[in-house]
Amino acid sequence: MKLALFGATGRVGSRLLREAAARGHQVTAFSRQADQQAAIAGVQWVTADLDNSEDLLPLLAGHDAMLTAVHFTDVGAERFVTLARAASIPRLLCTGGAGTLMTASGVPLLETEGFPAHVRPEAEAGRRFLNVLKGVADLEWVFLSPSMLILPGERTGQFRLGLEDLLVGEDGQSRISMEDFAVAMLDELEQPRHSRQRFTVGY
């Protein structure tokens, strides 16, 4: 498939980029510093600004899906939805947040006692992002939430999927590696199972 990836130089975005390229997809990787990125087989780096639709739309034409890995506080869901519609891209796969996942106590993670204050603005923006997507009926969107901890690690290909509930492993931890998060996202791209849904991944 031909994929448009925003946030390709970030910690999660770079893993999505490598996983997609390794699977043989053609990736257009958008970055403000595209000229500084190393060449990767199957990847075309493009310098672009999300605020400039006139420049972006010709570059987006002909893509099968759009993937996002951008901070929610930087860009809202409306921007990606508008771009996908204007460029006739039917699918939108979004890197989500864990804040809206339900905990065992029956409340979203971001509403639990002790939720880190410095994370709250991004988590609240993530909730708004998801709520916007829930009102979109003309795109095949997904919002993949990681577990509570998402860190650099190994690509094992061994993980669990869920929907609205925070996944917690037998060790009591809620975690996923960035590498396995990318595997789950590309699996969903290739074999869609969660159309117009949020889902989650964890060990």
N, C-alpha and C positions, 0 to 999 in steps of 0.2 A: 504494500500500500504506500501511498504518498502521504506523508504526515507533516503537519506544521506544528512545531514545538516552540512554545514561549517559556522562557526561564531556563533555557538549555545550559547555561553556565552555572546554575545553582547546584547545591548539594544533591537535591533530589532530581532536578532536571538533568544534570549530567549523567545520572544513572539511567534515567529514562532514555536519554540519547544513545548511550552505549548499548543498552538492551535492544532498542529498536533497530539500530544499525547491525548488531550481531545477528538479528533474525532476518536480515535482508530487506528491511523496509527502506524506502527513500525518505530521508528526513530533511526538511528545510528548517534549520535552526536559527531562530531570530534572536539577535543580541545587539546591544548598543555598541559592543566592542567585537563585532564579528571578525574584523581584520586581525585581531590578536589571538584567535583560536587556532589550535593545531588541526591539521587536516585529518579527517576520519573518512574511511571508505563508505560511500553511500550517503554522506552528509554534505549538504550545501549550507554554508554559513552566510547569513544575510544580515546586514546592518539595518536595523529598523527601530522605529519608535512607536509604541502602542498608541500614542496620542495622535498619530498622523495617519488617518484612514486612507487618504488619497494615495499615499505611497504604499500602504500595506495591501490594499485590495488586489492590485494586479499581481502581487507576489503570492497571494493566497489562492488565487484561482487555480482550479484543477486538483486541489488536495482532497483526499478521502476523509481525513479526520484532523481535528485540531486537539493538541494536548497542551495543558497548562500546568506550570509549576512555578507560579509567581505568588509573592506574598499578597494575601488578601487586603492588607492595608495599602498596598501599592495600586492594585487594579481590581475593580469590582466585577462581578459576574456579568453585569449589563454590557460591559465593553466586549467581552469575548462572545457573548450571544449575538450582539449586533454585528460583529465582524464575521462570524460564522454564517449568519443569514445573508449578509451582503455578498459574501464570496461563494455562496451556495455550497458550503461545507456541511454535510448532513450530520456529522458526529462530533461531539465535544466531550473529551475525557479530562476531568479536572482532578488535580492533586488536592485532596481535601485536608481537613484538620480533624483532630480527635475530640475537640472541645464539646461538640454536640452529641457525642456518643453517650448512651445511657449507662449509668453505673449500677451496681447491685443495690444501691440505696434508693434507686428510682428517680434520680435526678441527673441531668446532663453533667458530664465531667467538669465543665467550666463553672458550674454552680455549686460544686462541692467545697467544703471547708478546706482551706489551705491551698486552693488553686493559685498558682504563682501570679502575682499582680503584674509582673512584666510581660506575661504571656497573654493577659486578658484582652488587650486591644486587638491582637491578631485573631484570637479565638472568637471574639464578638464579630469581627469582620467576616470570619469564616461562616458564622451562623447566618449573617445577612446574605452571603454569597450562596449558600445552600438554599435559603428561602427563595431567592430569585430564581434559581434553577427549577425549583418545584413548581413554578408557575409557567414553565416553558414546555409547550406541547408540540412544537414543530421541529425540534431537534432531538436526536438520539443522544442524550447527555448521561454521564455518570459522574459521581463525586466519590472518589475512593479515599476514605479516611484511614490513616495509619493507626496503629496502636498508640498508647500514651507516650511511649518512647520510640523514636525513630532515629537511628544512628547509623553511621557507616559500619559496615560489617561484611558478612559473607553472603554470597549468592548460593543458597541451599536448594531453593525450589520447593521446600517443605514448609508449609504454613497452613493456617486455617482461614476461611472466609466467614464473615458474618454480615449482618445488616445494620441494625440500630444499636446493638449492645456492644459495649467495650469488651474486647476479648482479653482474657487473663489466662496465662499459662499455668501449668501445674506448679510452677515455682513461685506463683503469686505475682509475677511480673506481667505487665502489659507492654509488649515490645515487638518491634519488627526491624529488620535491617533495611537500609535504603535500597540495597541491591534486590532483596526479595520483594519490596514494595514495587519496584520497577517490573519485576517478573509478573506480579499480580496484575499490574496495569496493562502490560502488553498481552497477557493472556486474555484479558477482557476485550482488548482491541480485536484480537484475532478470533475469539469465540465469545461473542456477547452473551451475557447471562443476566445483566442488571440494567436493562434499558430504563432510562428515566428513574434511576434509583441512586440512593447513597448505599455504599457497602463498605466493609472494612476488612482489614487483613492483619493477622497477628500469629504469634506462635502458640 
